[in-house]
């Protein structure tokens, strides 16, 4: 059964008023036959109007809540991605072992690579310490050797001074001492 456009619009207006459903939705989704049938039961449609309005109200609240959550999610200050990016920039601004340790805490460095580096550093420190100990031991031996040589030379100088002073006189020793600038 077909109806005129004017009659269809009038019936849809009555259905919309009775049910609370928007006219554009009724026009879009109902056939002429459905419009006629629904218009014959306006009292029944009026019974669901309050439930339909409450449903819209609740849907509006849910939409508002979803929009607030979306705004919070999109807020750069609360963004997990932005926080992770800031942390990564901070970690990468560090150098050497501090950087590796910071990245290792978040499991961003392969543990074996980190351990190899730490072992290498320990080996280097041990090698440097051993080399230093060897150098110190060599220096101490050289110092002892030089002290012994100095003692020998002082002893010889004293014997020379005694010989010259005894055999040629103290004045002669003073001349030699000034000439060679002897202690």
MDAnalysis code that builds the backbone (N, CA, C; Angstrom):
import MDAnalysis as mda
import numpy as np

u = mda.Universe.empty(549, n_residues=183, atom_resindex=np.repeat(np.arange(183), 3), trajectory=True)
u.add_TopologyAttr("name", ["N", "CA", "C"] * 183)
u.add_TopologyAttr("resid", np.arange(1, 184))
u.add_TopologyAttr("resname", ["UNK", "UNK", "UNK", "UNK", "UNK", "UNK", "UNK", "UNK", "UNK", "UNK", "UNK", "UNK", "UNK", "UNK", "UNK", "UNK", "UNK", "UNK", "UNK", "UNK", "UNK", "UNK", "UNK", "UNK", "UNK", "UNK", "UNK", "UNK", "UNK", "UNK", "UNK", "UNK", "UNK", "UNK", "UNK", "UNK", "UNK", "UNK", "UNK", "UNK", "UNK", "UNK", "UNK", "UNK", "UNK", "UNK", "UNK", "UNK", "UNK", "UNK", "UNK", "UNK", "UNK", "UNK", "UNK", "UNK", "UNK", "UNK", "UNK", "UNK", "UNK", "UNK", "UNK", "UNK", "UNK", "UNK", "UNK", "UNK", "UNK", "UNK", "UNK", "UNK", "UNK", "UNK", "UNK", "UNK", "UNK", "UNK", "UNK", "UNK", "UNK", "UNK", "UNK", "UNK", "UNK", "UNK", "UNK", "UNK", "UNK", "UNK", "UNK", "UNK", "UNK", "UNK", "UNK", "UNK", "UNK", "UNK", "UNK", "UNK", "UNK", "UNK", "UNK", "UNK", "UNK", "UNK", "UNK", "UNK", "UNK", "UNK", "UNK", "UNK", "UNK", "UNK", "UNK", "UNK", "UNK", "UNK", "UNK", "UNK", "UNK", "UNK", "UNK", "UNK", "UNK", "UNK", "UNK", "UNK", "UNK", "UNK", "UNK", "UNK", "UNK", "UNK", "UNK", "UNK", "UNK", "UNK", "UNK", "UNK", "UNK", "UNK", "UNK", "UNK", "UNK", "UNK", "UNK", "UNK", "UNK", "UNK", "UNK", "UNK", "UNK", "UNK", "UNK", "UNK", "UNK", "UNK", "UNK", "UNK", "UNK", "UNK", "UNK", "UNK", "UNK", "UNK", "UNK", "UNK", "UNK", "UNK", "UNK", "UNK", "UNK", "UNK", "UNK", "UNK", "UNK", "UNK", "UNK", "UNK", "UNK", "UNK", "UNK"])
u.atoms.positions = np.array([
    [0.836, -1.166, 0.000],
    [0.000, 0.000, 0.000],
    [0.886, 1.236, 0.000],
    [0.629, 2.124, -0.917],
    [1.402, 3.343, -1.038],
    [0.618, 4.511, -0.476],
    [1.400, 5.481, 0.076],
    [0.794, 6.693, 0.592],
    [1.529, 7.885, -0.001],
    [0.900, 9.047, 0.074],
    [1.529, 10.238, -0.484],
    [2.655, 10.711, 0.442],
    [3.510, 11.519, -0.124],
    [4.655, 12.030, 0.649],
    [4.165, 12.863, 1.822],
    [3.147, 13.648, 1.608],
    [2.604, 14.505, 2.650],
    [2.009, 13.661, 3.773],
    [1.275, 12.616, 3.403],
    [0.662, 11.717, 4.397],
    [1.746, 10.968, 5.167],
    [2.792, 10.532, 4.456],
    [3.923, 9.820, 5.096],
    [4.595, 10.725, 6.127],
    [4.849, 11.982, 5.755],
    [5.484, 12.922, 6.673],
    [4.619, 13.168, 7.906],
    [3.265, 13.279, 7.712],
    [2.354, 13.502, 8.834],
    [2.353, 12.307, 9.783],
    [2.321, 11.107, 9.236],
    [2.322, 9.898, 10.068],
    [3.653, 9.729, 10.819],
    [4.745, 10.011, 10.134],
    [6.070, 9.913, 10.769],
    [6.163, 10.906, 11.913],
    [5.593, 12.096, 11.737],
    [5.596, 13.098, 12.798],
    [4.834, 12.575, 14.013],
    [3.696, 11.928, 13.800],
    [2.900, 11.366, 14.904],
    [3.667, 10.225, 15.606],
    [4.308, 9.374, 14.802],
    [5.074, 8.251, 15.366],
    [6.250, 8.795, 16.193],
    [6.911, 9.795, 15.679],
    [8.050, 10.399, 16.372],
    [7.602, 10.996, 17.700],
    [6.469, 11.701, 17.701],
    [5.957, 12.318, 18.922],
    [5.581, 11.259, 19.952],
    [4.974, 10.179, 19.489],
    [4.527, 9.122, 20.401],
    [5.699, 8.295, 20.938],
    [6.706, 8.011, 20.074],
    [7.792, 7.091, 20.462],
    [9.043, 7.786, 20.983],
    [9.269, 9.031, 20.576],
    [10.483, 9.730, 20.963],
    [11.633, 9.459, 20.013],
    [11.384, 8.734, 18.917],
    [12.416, 8.453, 17.919],
    [12.444, 9.616, 16.931],
    [13.632, 10.049, 16.550],
    [13.786, 11.194, 15.644],
    [13.146, 10.911, 14.290],
    [12.552, 11.957, 13.713],
    [11.861, 11.823, 12.426],
    [12.808, 11.373, 11.311],
    [14.032, 11.914, 11.280],
    [14.969, 11.536, 10.209],
    [15.262, 10.040, 10.237],
    [15.333, 9.452, 11.446],
    [15.616, 8.027, 11.550],
    [14.422, 7.219, 11.053],
    [13.204, 7.664, 11.396],
    [12.004, 6.958, 10.939],
    [11.872, 7.040, 9.420],
    [12.140, 8.230, 8.865],
    [12.051, 8.396, 7.414],
    [13.055, 7.492, 6.698],
    [14.244, 7.389, 7.253],
    [15.324, 6.636, 6.624],
    [15.104, 5.127, 6.706],
    [14.552, 4.640, 7.830],
    [14.536, 3.202, 8.082],
    [13.174, 2.512, 7.913],
    [12.097, 3.265, 7.804],
    [10.774, 2.619, 7.727],
    [10.178, 2.708, 6.313],
    [9.573, 1.612, 5.927],
    [8.854, 1.587, 4.642],
    [7.472, 2.204, 4.845],
    [6.773, 2.478, 3.745],
    [5.413, 3.032, 3.835],
    [4.510, 2.098, 4.629],
    [4.620, 0.811, 4.401],
    [3.780, -0.173, 5.089],
    [4.058, -0.157, 6.604],
    [5.339, -0.048, 6.986],
    [5.701, -0.004, 8.411],
    [5.202, 1.289, 9.058],
    [5.243, 2.397, 8.306],
    [4.761, 3.675, 8.823],
    [3.263, 3.585, 9.102],
    [2.517, 3.006, 8.191],
    [1.051, 2.860, 8.360],
    [0.760, 1.972, 9.568],
    [1.464, 0.843, 9.659],
    [1.233, -0.102, 10.758],
    [1.590, 0.535, 12.107],
    [2.710, 1.249, 12.187],
    [3.125, 1.894, 13.436],
    [2.144, 3.005, 13.813],
    [1.607, 3.719, 12.832],
    [0.693, 4.820, 13.125],
    [-0.632, 4.312, 13.703],
    [-0.924, 3.048, 13.498],
    [-2.148, 2.446, 14.045],
    [-1.952, 2.032, 15.509],
    [-0.719, 2.105, 16.006],
    [-0.426, 1.671, 17.377],
    [0.341, 2.750, 18.157],
    [-0.072, 3.992, 18.010],
    [0.611, 5.102, 18.662],
    [0.562, 4.996, 20.184],
    [-0.494, 4.468, 20.749],
    [-0.624, 4.337, 22.206],
    [0.426, 3.369, 22.743],
    [0.676, 2.302, 21.983],
    [1.677, 1.316, 22.393],
    [3.072, 1.946, 22.297],
    [3.329, 2.701, 21.227],
    [4.630, 3.360, 21.074],
    [4.876, 4.370, 22.195],
    [3.817, 5.018, 22.671],
    [3.949, 5.995, 23.748],
    [4.419, 5.322, 25.036],
    [4.098, 4.024, 25.188],
    [4.521, 3.288, 26.381],
    [6.053, 3.153, 26.467],
    [6.734, 3.086, 25.324],
    [8.190, 2.904, 25.322],
    [8.948, 4.227, 25.227],
    [8.229, 5.338, 25.107],
    [8.891, 6.628, 24.944],
    [9.805, 6.947, 26.125],
    [9.331, 6.778, 27.376],
    [10.164, 7.081, 28.544],
    [11.413, 6.197, 28.584],
    [11.242, 4.921, 28.259],
    [12.404, 4.016, 28.245],
    [13.384, 4.443, 27.156],
    [12.870, 4.849, 26.008],
    [13.727, 5.288, 24.903],
    [14.482, 6.560, 25.301],
    [13.808, 7.513, 25.930],
    [14.465, 8.742, 26.372],
    [15.531, 8.455, 27.426],
    [15.242, 7.551, 28.377],
    [16.219, 7.178, 29.391],
    [17.419, 6.495, 28.738],
    [17.156, 5.673, 27.736],
    [18.241, 5.003, 27.004],
    [19.145, 6.038, 26.348],
    [18.566, 7.053, 25.715],
    [19.364, 8.114, 25.098],
    [20.198, 8.851, 26.140],
    [19.588, 9.126, 27.299],
    [20.290, 9.815, 28.375],
    [21.508, 8.999, 28.819],
    [21.308, 7.712, 29.042],
    [22.412, 6.842, 29.475],
    [23.483, 6.732, 28.392],
    [23.073, 6.624, 27.147],
    [24.034, 6.569, 26.040],
    [24.832, 7.865, 25.964],
    [24.166, 8.975, 26.221],
    [24.858, 10.272, 26.232],
    [25.915, 10.323, 27.330],
    [25.583, 9.799, 28.526],
    [26.556, 9.763, 29.616],
    [27.748, 8.878, 29.253],
    [27.466, 7.721, 28.652],
    [28.553, 6.819, 28.250],
    [29.435, 7.469, 27.186],
    [28.811, 8.164, 26.261],
    [29.566, 8.857, 25.214],
    [30.431, 9.953, 25.829],
    [29.862, 10.697, 26.774],
    [30.618, 11.755, 27.447],
    [31.810, 11.158, 28.196],
    [31.596, 10.053, 28.910],
    [32.680, 9.384, 29.640],
    [33.758, 8.885, 28.678],
    [33.329, 8.307, 27.560],
    [34.288, 7.821, 26.564],
    [35.086, 8.980, 25.983],
    [34.432, 10.101, 25.733],
    [35.128, 11.279, 25.203],
    [36.152, 11.813, 26.201],
    [35.793, 11.816, 27.497],
    [36.738, 12.273, 28.519],
    [37.949, 11.351, 28.598],
    [37.698, 10.045, 28.508],
    [38.807, 9.085, 28.524],
    [39.690, 9.276, 27.300],
    [39.073, 9.531, 26.163],
    [39.834, 9.755, 24.938],
    [40.688, 11.021, 25.062],
    [40.098, 12.087, 25.619],
    [40.866, 13.320, 25.818],
    [42.049, 13.073, 26.746],
    [41.804, 12.323, 27.835],
    [42.893, 12.020, 28.778],
    [43.971, 11.180, 28.101],
    [43.536, 10.234, 27.279],
    [44.499, 9.379, 26.570],
    [45.335, 10.192, 25.590],
    [44.700, 11.139, 24.914],
    [45.400, 11.943, 23.919],
    [46.191, 13.088, 24.528],
    [45.996, 13.355, 25.818],
    [46.730, 14.416, 26.503],
    [48.213, 14.040, 26.545],
    [49.082, 14.864, 25.971],
    [50.516, 14.521, 25.914],
    [51.159, 14.384, 27.294],
    [50.614, 15.071, 28.292],
    [51.208, 14.984, 29.632],
    [50.990, 13.610, 30.255],
    [49.941, 12.891, 29.829],
    [49.647, 11.579, 30.394],
    [50.000, 10.450, 29.434],
    [50.600, 10.776, 28.330],
    [50.901, 9.791, 27.310],
    [52.035, 8.860, 27.744],
    [51.751, 7.570, 27.710],
    [52.785, 6.593, 28.047],
    [53.902, 6.610, 26.998],
    [53.532, 6.840, 25.764],
    [54.536, 6.886, 24.688],
    [55.463, 8.071, 24.906],
    [54.888, 9.223, 25.255],
    [55.711, 10.410, 25.502],
    [56.609, 10.185, 26.719],
    [56.060, 9.577, 27.771],
    [56.871, 9.281, 28.961],
    [58.012, 8.340, 28.622],
    [57.716, 7.315, 27.827],
    [58.760, 6.363, 27.428],
    [59.818, 7.072, 26.579],
    [59.384, 7.966, 25.693],
    [60.333, 8.716, 24.869],
    [61.234, 9.609, 25.705],
    [60.654, 10.275, 26.714],
    [61.454, 11.126, 27.599],
    [62.464, 10.281, 28.364],
    [62.017, 9.114, 28.862],
    [62.929, 8.245, 29.608],
    [64.079, 7.790, 28.706],
    [63.740, 7.406, 27.475],
    [64.767, 6.925, 26.552],
    [65.765, 8.031, 26.219],
    [65.287, 9.243, 25.971],
    [66.198, 10.359, 25.707],
    [67.116, 10.598, 26.895],
    [66.566, 10.526, 28.104],
    [67.374, 10.704, 29.310],
    [68.426, 9.595, 29.412],
    [67.998, 8.351, 29.149],
    [68.939, 7.223, 29.234],
    [70.047, 7.366, 28.197],
    [69.696, 7.794, 26.993],
    [70.690, 7.909, 25.929],
    [71.597, 9.120, 26.107],
    [71.169, 10.080, 26.937],
    [72.034, 11.240, 27.177],
    [73.168, 10.886, 28.133],
    [73.033, 9.760, 28.815],
    [74.115, 9.309, 29.700],
    [75.202, 8.683, 28.841],
    [76.357, 8.407, 29.453],
    [77.436, 7.839, 28.646],
    [77.960, 6.570, 29.294],
    [78.588, 5.768, 28.476],
    [79.306, 4.580, 28.927],
    [78.481, 3.608, 29.732],
    [79.036, 3.204, 30.858],
    [78.414, 2.165, 31.667],
    [77.115, 2.647, 32.310],
    [77.002, 3.957, 32.594],
    [75.751, 4.477, 33.154],
    [74.607, 4.264, 32.167],
    [74.870, 4.531, 30.885],
    [73.851, 4.335, 29.857],
    [73.462, 2.857, 29.769],
    [74.464, 2.000, 29.707],
    [74.172, 0.565, 29.590],
    [73.409, 0.053, 30.798],
    [73.781, 0.519, 31.996],
    [73.104, 0.070, 33.216],
    [71.646, 0.518, 33.192],
    [71.399, 1.771, 32.799],
    [70.034, 2.290, 32.751],
    [69.210, 1.511, 31.729],
    [69.778, 1.255, 30.562],
    [69.069, 0.493, 29.538],
    [68.878, -0.956, 29.965],
    [69.836, -1.515, 30.678],
    [69.735, -2.899, 31.147],
    [68.593, -3.045, 32.145],
    [68.366, -2.022, 32.975],
    [67.280, -2.073, 33.953],
    [65.933, -2.267, 33.274],
    [65.756, -1.730, 32.096],
    [64.505, -1.887, 31.343],
    [64.634, -3.003, 30.298],
    [65.699, -3.778, 30.398],
    [65.976, -4.889, 29.491],
    [66.055, -4.425, 28.034],
    [66.714, -3.275, 27.824],
    [66.881, -2.732, 26.484],
    [68.291, -2.959, 25.953],
    [69.138, -3.628, 26.730],
    [70.477, -3.988, 26.294],
    [70.592, -5.498, 26.471],
    [71.179, -6.147, 25.499],
    [71.358, -7.589, 25.612],
    [72.275, -7.872, 26.793],
    [71.816, -8.714, 27.706],
    [72.537, -8.950, 28.954],
    [73.941, -9.487, 28.708],
    [74.109, -10.361, 27.700],
    [75.439, -10.912, 27.410],
    [76.395, -9.812, 26.960],
    [75.912, -8.890, 26.127],
    [76.748, -7.765, 25.692],
    [77.170, -6.932, 26.895],
    [76.223, -6.671, 27.773],
    [76.520, -5.885, 28.964],
    [77.553, -6.613, 29.824],
    [77.325, -7.905, 30.062],
    [78.251, -8.678, 30.895],
    [79.639, -8.748, 30.263],
    [79.708, -8.915, 28.931],
    [81.009, -8.932, 28.240],
    [81.738, -7.608, 28.443],
    [81.000, -6.510, 28.360],
    [81.610, -5.195, 28.546],
    [82.127, -5.041, 29.976],
    [81.319, -5.470, 30.936],
    [81.730, -5.357, 32.342],
    [82.970, -6.207, 32.593],
    [82.980, -7.434, 32.063],
    [84.147, -8.313, 32.238],
    [85.372, -7.679, 31.587],
    [85.202, -7.119, 30.384],
    [86.306, -6.446, 29.702],
    [86.850, -5.285, 30.520],
    [85.943, -4.519, 31.122],
    [86.377, -3.387, 31.947],
    [87.122, -3.886, 33.184],
    [86.625, -4.948, 33.793],
    [87.308, -5.502, 34.974],
    [88.700, -5.995, 34.606],
    [88.801, -6.687, 33.459],
    [90.108, -7.169, 33.004],
    [91.072, -6.008, 32.776],
    [90.556, -4.928, 32.163],
    [91.394, -3.750, 31.913],
    [91.874, -3.129, 33.221],
    [90.967, -3.003, 34.181],
    [91.342, -2.424, 35.478],
    [92.379, -3.310, 36.162],
    [92.189, -4.627, 36.107],
    [93.152, -5.557, 36.713],
    [94.508, -5.434, 36.040],
    [94.512, -5.362, 34.722],
    [95.766, -5.238, 33.970],
    [96.490, -3.936, 34.319],
    [95.725, -2.851, 34.410],
    [96.316, -1.556, 34.770],
    [96.900, -1.626, 36.178],
    [96.169, -2.253, 37.087],
    [96.665, -2.372, 38.469],
    [97.951, -3.196, 38.521],
    [97.990, -4.297, 37.762],
    [99.187, -5.142, 37.740],
    [100.367, -4.379, 37.136],
    [100.120, -3.660, 36.056],
    [101.172, -2.870, 35.412],
    [101.684, -1.806, 36.380],
    [100.784, -1.172, 37.101],
    [101.178, -0.155, 38.072],
    [102.035, -0.765, 39.174],
    [101.622, -1.914, 39.658],
    [102.396, -2.585, 40.704],
    [103.796, -2.926, 40.214],
    [103.907, -3.411, 38.973],
    [105.214, -3.741, 38.394],
    [106.079, -2.482, 38.275],
    [105.466, -1.392, 37.808],
    [106.202, -0.132, 37.647],
    [106.668, 0.390, 39.003],
    [105.819, 0.271, 40.004],
    [106.198, 0.724, 41.350],
    [107.351, -0.129, 41.882],
    [107.272, -1.442, 41.688],
    [108.339, -2.339, 42.158],
    [109.656, -2.012, 41.455],
    [109.607, -1.774, 40.125],
    [110.818, -1.416, 39.374],
    [111.388, -0.090, 39.872],
    [110.509, 0.880, 40.121],
    [110.960, 2.198, 40.597],
    [111.594, 2.079, 41.979],
    [110.995, 1.264, 42.839],
    [111.551, 1.090, 44.175],
    [112.936, 0.420, 44.106],
    [113.087, -0.563, 43.217],
    [114.388, -1.231, 43.055],
    [115.419, -0.238, 42.532],
    [115.046, 0.601, 41.576],
    [115.943, 1.600, 41.011],
    [116.345, 2.614, 42.079],
    [115.380, 3.039, 42.892],
    [115.664, 3.995, 43.966],
    [116.651, 3.382, 44.965],
    [116.410, 2.126, 45.325],
    [117.322, 1.448, 46.269],
    [118.725, 1.364, 45.681],
    [118.817, 1.051, 44.387],
    [120.111, 0.959, 43.703],
    [120.820, 2.312, 43.694],
    [120.048, 3.378, 43.383],
    [120.620, 4.724, 43.365],
    [121.048, 5.177, 44.750],
    [120.259, 4.864, 45.769],
    [120.637, 5.216, 47.143],
    [121.943, 4.521, 47.545],
    [122.066, 3.255, 47.144],
    [123.302, 2.509, 47.444],
    [124.492, 3.149, 46.734],
    [124.294, 3.537, 45.457],
    [125.363, 4.177, 44.671],
    [125.749, 5.517, 45.308],
    [124.711, 6.299, 45.736],
    [124.982, 7.594, 46.376],
    [125.779, 7.387, 47.660],
    [125.399, 6.412, 48.436],
    [126.131, 6.117, 49.677],
    [127.591, 5.758, 49.377],
    [127.804, 4.962, 48.329],
    [129.166, 4.580, 47.924],
    [129.966, 5.816, 47.515],
    [129.343, 6.678, 46.696],
    [130.026, 7.886, 46.237],
    [130.322, 8.841, 47.402],
    [129.388, 8.954, 48.347],
    [129.629, 9.805, 49.524],
    [130.806, 9.261, 50.340],
    [130.832, 7.949, 50.458],
    [131.933, 7.315, 51.205],
    [133.263, 7.577, 50.507],
    [133.270, 7.445, 49.172],
    [134.499, 7.699, 48.420],
    [134.914, 9.162, 48.529],
    [133.926, 10.089, 48.444],
    [134.219, 11.514, 48.560],
    [134.814, 11.825, 49.942],
    [134.250, 11.226, 50.967],
    [134.770, 11.447, 52.302],
    [136.216, 10.951, 52.418],
    [136.487, 9.786, 51.831],
    [137.861, 9.247, 51.858],
    [138.818, 10.151, 51.087],
    [138.365, 10.693, 49.931],
    [139.195, 11.612, 49.130],
    [139.453, 12.878, 49.929],
    [138.404, 13.416, 50.568],
    [138.549, 14.635, 51.370],
    [139.559, 14.401, 52.500],
    [139.425, 13.288, 53.163],
    [140.334, 12.962, 54.260],
    [141.768, 12.829, 53.746],
    [141.966, 12.175, 52.610],
    [143.304, 11.975, 52.039],
    [143.930, 13.309, 51.664],
    [143.151, 14.161, 50.952],
    [143.700, 15.451, 50.501],
    [143.984, 16.338, 51.716],
    [143.048, 16.386, 52.657],
    [143.254, 17.235, 53.834],
    [144.468, 16.772, 54.640],
    [144.661, 15.459, 54.743],
    [145.780, 14.924, 55.520],
    [147.110, 15.123, 54.803],
    [147.123, 14.908, 53.490],
    [148.379, 14.942, 52.752],
    [148.707, 16.313, 52.171],
    [147.718, 17.145, 51.825],
    [148.009, 18.432, 51.171],
    [147.488, 19.622, 51.968],
    [146.714, 19.360, 53.013],
    [146.221, 20.428, 53.867],
    [144.757, 20.751, 53.599],
    [144.121, 21.310, 54.607],
    [142.696, 21.640, 54.539],
    [142.434, 22.757, 53.540],
    [143.392, 23.692, 53.373],
    [143.224, 24.805, 52.443],
    [143.144, 24.289, 51.013],
    [143.981, 23.296, 50.708],
    [143.980, 22.716, 49.364],
    [142.611, 22.070, 49.089],
    [142.072, 21.396, 50.120],
    [140.741, 20.766, 49.963],
    [139.684, 21.824, 49.692],
    [139.746, 22.969, 50.358],
    [138.774, 24.066, 50.165],
    [138.847, 24.589, 48.737],
    [140.035, 24.689, 48.153],
    [140.200, 25.142, 46.771],
    [139.545, 24.129, 45.824],
    [139.831, 22.842, 46.042],
    [139.246, 21.777, 45.210],
    [137.722, 21.781, 45.351],
    [137.246, 21.941, 46.558],
    [135.820, 21.950, 46.838],
    [135.123, 23.084, 46.079],
    [135.741, 24.308, 46.108],
    [135.169, 25.461, 45.396],
    [135.244, 25.261, 43.889],
    [136.335, 24.691, 43.396],
    [136.531, 24.497, 41.976],
    [135.497, 23.524, 41.409],
    [135.271, 22.443, 42.108],
    [134.354, 21.414, 41.592],
    [132.942, 21.489, 42.224],
    [132.741, 22.511, 43.057],
    [131.449, 22.731, 43.707],
    [130.969, 21.458, 44.388],
    [131.804, 20.895, 45.239],
    [131.532, 19.653, 45.947],
    [130.834, 19.977, 47.249],
    [129.729, 19.199, 47.559],
    [128.891, 19.318, 48.727],
    [129.551, 19.769, 49.912],
])
